[in-house]
């Protein structure tokens, strides 16, 4: 079974590039551009990993985290944040990828969360 990754980015161009690039490593990738659809997508798709673009603010991230952890029907996925900015320390995630990124490095960052 392929490992499932949910990618969230409001920039549709970057979202498409990220989905295609990650998919080349053999992952099953779902890409969404609307942060309001994250919870529904998690329930329907059941990702092992979520990759969020940094524009998801702290309040949204905390709300999402609470919803996921309070729902026993969801296996809590790991979350990686990616951004063209430096790591915004107020958001608690498992890892951070700074853009622009090398796809080999990107894949190496994802692998530990998908085992």
C-alpha positions in Angstrom: 0.0 0.0 0.0 1.3 3.4 -0.9 1.9 5.9 1.8 -0.6 8.8 1.7 0.4 12.4 1.8 -2.0 15.4 2.0 -0.5 18.6 0.6 -2.1 22.0 1.4 -1.1 25.2 -0.3 -3.2 28.1 -1.5 -0.9 28.7 -4.4 -2.3 26.3 -7.1 0.9 26.4 -9.2 3.1 25.4 -6.3 0.5 22.9 -5.2 0.5 21.2 -8.6 4.3 21.2 -8.8 4.6 19.7 -5.2 2.0 17.0 -5.9 3.7 15.9 -9.1 7.2 16.0 -7.6 6.2 14.0 -4.5 4.2 11.6 -6.5 7.3 10.7 -8.5 8.7 9.1 -5.3 5.8 6.6 -5.3 3.5 8.3 -2.7 -0.2 8.6 -3.1 -0.7 12.4 -3.0 -3.8 14.4 -2.5 -3.5 18.2 -3.0 -5.9 20.8 -1.8 -5.8 24.6 -2.0 -8.4 25.5 0.6 -7.4 25.2 4.2 -11.1 24.9 5.2 -11.1 21.4 3.5 -8.2 20.0 5.5 -10.3 18.2 8.2 -12.7 16.7 5.6 -9.8 15.6 3.4 -8.0 14.0 6.4 -11.2 12.0 7.3 -11.8 10.9 3.6 -8.2 10.4 2.5 -6.6 9.1 5.7 -3.1 10.5 5.1 0.0 9.3 6.9 1.6 12.8 6.5 0.3 16.3 6.0 2.5 18.9 4.3 1.3 22.5 5.0 2.4 25.7 3.4 3.2 28.3 6.1 0.3 30.6 5.4 -1.9 28.5 7.7 -1.9 30.7 10.7 -1.3 29.6 14.3 -5.0 29.8 15.2 -6.0 27.6 12.3 -3.2 25.1 13.0 -4.2 24.8 16.7 -7.9 24.3 15.8 -6.9 21.6 13.2 -4.7 19.9 15.8 -7.5 19.8 18.4 -10.0 18.5 15.9 -7.7 15.7 14.8 -6.7 14.7 18.3 -10.3 14.7 19.6 -11.5 12.4 16.8 -10.8 8.8 17.6 -11.6 7.7 14.1 -8.5 9.5 12.7 -5.0 8.1 13.0 -3.1 11.2 13.8 -0.8 12.0 10.9 2.5 13.8 11.2 2.7 17.4 10.0 5.5 19.0 8.1 5.5 22.8 7.4 7.1 24.3 4.3 7.8 27.9 3.6 10.0 30.4 1.8 10.4 32.2 5.2 12.3 31.0 8.2 10.6 28.6 10.6 7.8 30.3 12.4 8.4 28.7 15.9 4.9 29.3 17.2 3.5 26.5 15.1 4.2 23.1 16.4 5.0 20.6 13.7 7.3 17.6 13.3 9.6 19.1 10.8 10.1 22.2 8.5 11.3 22.4 4.9 12.5 25.8 3.7 11.8 26.7 0.1 13.2 26.6 -2.5 14.0 23.0 -1.8 15.8 20.2 -3.5 13.5 17.3 -4.2 16.0 14.7 -3.1 16.3 16.5 0.3 12.5 16.9 0.4 12.0 13.2 -0.1 14.7 12.4 2.6 12.8 14.7 5.0 9.5 12.8 4.3 10.7 9.2 4.6 11.1 9.0 8.4 7.4 10.1 8.9 6.1 7.4 6.5 7.6 4.3 8.0 
